[in-house]
Amino acid sequence: MLASSVAISGKLLAPIKKSGEVDTSAFSPTQLEERGPITGPARRAAPRVHSPYGMELVEDCLSCKLCSGGFFCHLPKSVMEAFQPIKFTLAHPAGATLFVEGQTCRGIYILCKGRVKLSASSKDGHTLILKVAQPGEVLGLNATISGIPHETTAETGQPCQLNFVKRDDFLRFLTEHGDACMHAAMQVGRECQQAYQQLRSFTMSSASERVARLMLDWSRDDSGMATAHGIKVALTHDEIAQIIGMSRETVTRTLATFRKQHIAELHGSTLLIQNMSAIQKLAGI
């Protein structure tokens, strides 16, 4: 049996059989904290592992072809080599919860593939989706560095590959590698700026302005959502409402107005922007 630090949702850190299949019977989720990562020949022997969620997991960051704009994909080779032994490769299906608001932080999750919704809830049960994280982003970074409980809930919106690093290992890694520490500080700063922008939009924008700005964000090439046939939007009207801080009914009315005015139209999960200049004008660009 080849040892590996691969994990699947609900059965974490399962070993790999000689046939290349994942043995899902050996471990439970709690063993994430009990077992260290595998290094050396055992890791290199099987850099890619078939996942039950239709993905081919990539364990070796140095040879990974899922390279994104996230800072971990652009660190010097020597830093990446030091990072490799401390991370665990995980796979989760859509709808899996990585951590919940108020939970003690165990470490960071680096999103390699897929989408993850980050949300916060009020005491009366209202939910606000703060952002939809994209490949390359680090989840739980602020809680890991500051030592406070998670301020958000992270839920996968589609099958995802992630790398998990335990908090103590990650803090030690940042202490020993200045490049990684600087990049982590830059991401925390970007998250703060995004929070300010979102708060400003809630207090200063109408429903049409908020929807237009959201569509404009989706249309950007670096969003990973734009395709040759339109923009893939794997969100319900209720989830869109939770992102922009409006009711579902308001979102539905706004989308209907956009359709009547031939500005934009949502066909199932595909958004077609018919008048980009109108979207930019509404968004204040």
N, C-alpha and C positions, 0 to 999 in steps of 0.2 A: 504493500500500500504506500502510495506516495503521499507524504505529508504536505499540507498546503494551508495557507491562512485564508482560504476562501470561505465566505459565509453566505447562506441563503436565509431569507426572512422566515423566522419561526424555528429554524434549525441552524444556528450560527456556528461558524467554524467547523463545518463538516469536512472530514478528510476525503481525499480523492482515491477511488479504486484504481487498480491497474488498467481497467478497461477505459478509464477516463471519465466515468460517471461519478456524480456526487453521492456520497454515502450520507443520507439524511437521517440515519437512525442513531448516530453515535453521540450527538451532543445536544445540549439545551441552550437557550439564549443566555442564561446566566454565565455560561462558560466563557463569554467574551472577556470577562475580567480575570479569568483563572488561567488562561493559556496565553503564552507569549507567541509572537510571530515567528515564522520559520524563515531562516536565511540559508544562504549557501546553495549547493547543488539541488537540494530538494525543491527550492523555489524556482530555480532556473529551468528545471526539468519540465515544468508544465505552466508556462506563462499565460496560456489561454485555457479557460475552463468553460465547458458548456453549462448554461444556466437554464433552469426550468421556465424562465420568463422570456424566452426567445432571444436572449442576448448571449454574446460570446464575451465572457469576462476577461479583462486584461489585468494581470497581476503586476507585471513589471512596468513601472512608470518610465523607465529609461527607454523602453522599446514601444511604448504605447502610441497608437495612432489616433487616439481620441483627443489629441492636443487641443486645448481651448485657450481662451483669453485669461483664464485664471492664473494667479501668480505662481501656483505650484508647478504649472507646466512650463515656466520660463526661468526657473532657478538654475544656477550653475550646476554642471554635472556632478561635481564633488558634493554639493549640498543634496542633490537628488539621491545620490548613493547613500548618504547618511539617513535620508528620510525613508528609503525603501524598507529597512528592517523593522521599523516601528509602526507600520500601518497594516491594517487588515482590509482585504477586499471583500465588499458585501454586495449582495443583490437583493432587491426588494421589489415586490409587485406593486401595481397601482393601488393606492389606498392604504399603504402601510404607514404607521406612525413611527417616526424616528425618535422624537422626544416631545414632551408636552410642557406647556407653560407652567412654571413653578417647580418643575422637576430638577433635582440636583444634576448638575452637568458632569458627565463622565468623560467628555472629550469632544473633538471636532469631527465633522463629516465633510469630506471633500466630494462634491458632486461631479462625477465623471461623465455620466450619460443619463438623460431623462430630465424631468422637471419636478420640483418640490415646492409645495405651497407653504408659506410661513404666515401664520395667523395669530391673532390675539383676541381674547374674548372679554366682554364686560361682565359685571356681576349679574346683570339681568339677561344674560345669554346671547347678546348680540355679538357677532363675529366680524372682525375686520381682517381681510387678507392684506398683509403688509407688502408682500411681493411674491412673485413666482421665481424662485431661484433657477438659474440656468447652469449648464455644465461649466466647471471651472470655479464656481463659487464655494466658499467655505461656510458651513452651517454651524452655528453654536460658537463662533469665534469670540464674540464679546463675553459670553458667559464663561468660556474656558479661561480667557485671560484674566478677567476680573474676579473669578471665583464665586459669582452669584448664580442663583438658579436661572434656568432658561426663561426668557421673557416672552417667548413665542412657542407655538406648536408647529412642528414640521411634519407634513404629510406628503407622501409621494403622489404625484398626479398621473404618473405613468410608470412602467417598469424602469427601475433605476439601478445604475452601478455607482457605488460610493466607496471611498476609502475612509476608514475610521482610525483615529489615533487617540489613545488614552491621554487624558489631561496632563498627567505628570510627564509622560514621554514628550508631549508636544511642547510644554513649557521649557523642558530641558533642551529640546531641539532649537527653539527660538533663542535661548541663552547662548548656545554654542555657535549659531550661524546668523550673523548680522544681516545678510541679504534676506533671509526668510523673515526675520523680525521686522525689517523695514517694510516688506511687502504686506505683512500682516497688519501693521499700523496703517498702511494706505487703504486696505480694505475696510478696516474699522471706520476710517474717515469717510470713505465713500458711502458706507451704510448710514452714517450720521447725516450726510448731505441728502441722501435719498429720503430719509425720514423728514427732514426739514421741507423738502419739496412737496412731499405728500401732504404734510400738515398744511402748508400754504395753499395747496389746491383745494383742500376741504373748506377753507375759510373764505376763499376769494373766487371760486369758479362755480359756474352754473352746471347743470347736469350735462348739457350738450358739450360744454367745454371739457369736462372731465372725461366723457366718453371719447371725444375727438383726440384728446391728449393720449389716452390709453391706446387708441388705434394707431396713432403716430408712433408710439413706442414699439408696438408690435411690428410695424412696417419696416423698421430699421434692419439693415442687413445683419447686424451683429446680434439680433434677438434670437436667431435660430428658428423663428416661426414663419418667416416669409418663404414662399415657394413659388414656382413658376405658374401655379394655378390659383394662387391666392395666399392668404395668411391662415395658418392652422391655429385655431382657437379651441383648445380642449377645456373650455369653461362654460358653465351654465349661466343663464341670466342672473341667477342668485349669486353665483361666485363673482361675476363681474360687478354686481352691486356691492359686494363685500370689499372689493378692491378700491372702488371709487367713493365709498361711503354714502351710497344712495340706496333707496329701496329697490326691490326687484321690479316692481310696477313702473317705477321711473325709468329704469334701464330699458324695459320693454317698450315703453312709449317713445323714448329717445331713438331707439333703433328703428322703430316703425317710421318716425319722422325722417330719419336719414334715408330710409328706403324710398319713401314717397318723393323726396327731394333729389333722388339719384346721387346721393353723396357716398353711401356705403350700404352694403347689404350682406347679411349673414345667412349663408346656405348651410344648414347643419353645423358642422365644425369648421367651415371655410368662410373666411371674411373676404369679400371683394370690395376694394375701395375704388369707387367710380370717379370721384372728384377729389384728388389729393389736395388741390389748392384750397378747396373749401374746408377740408379737414385741418390743414395748416392754419387757415384763418381763424377757425373756431378755437384751435388750440393756442392761439396767440403767438404763433411762430412767424 
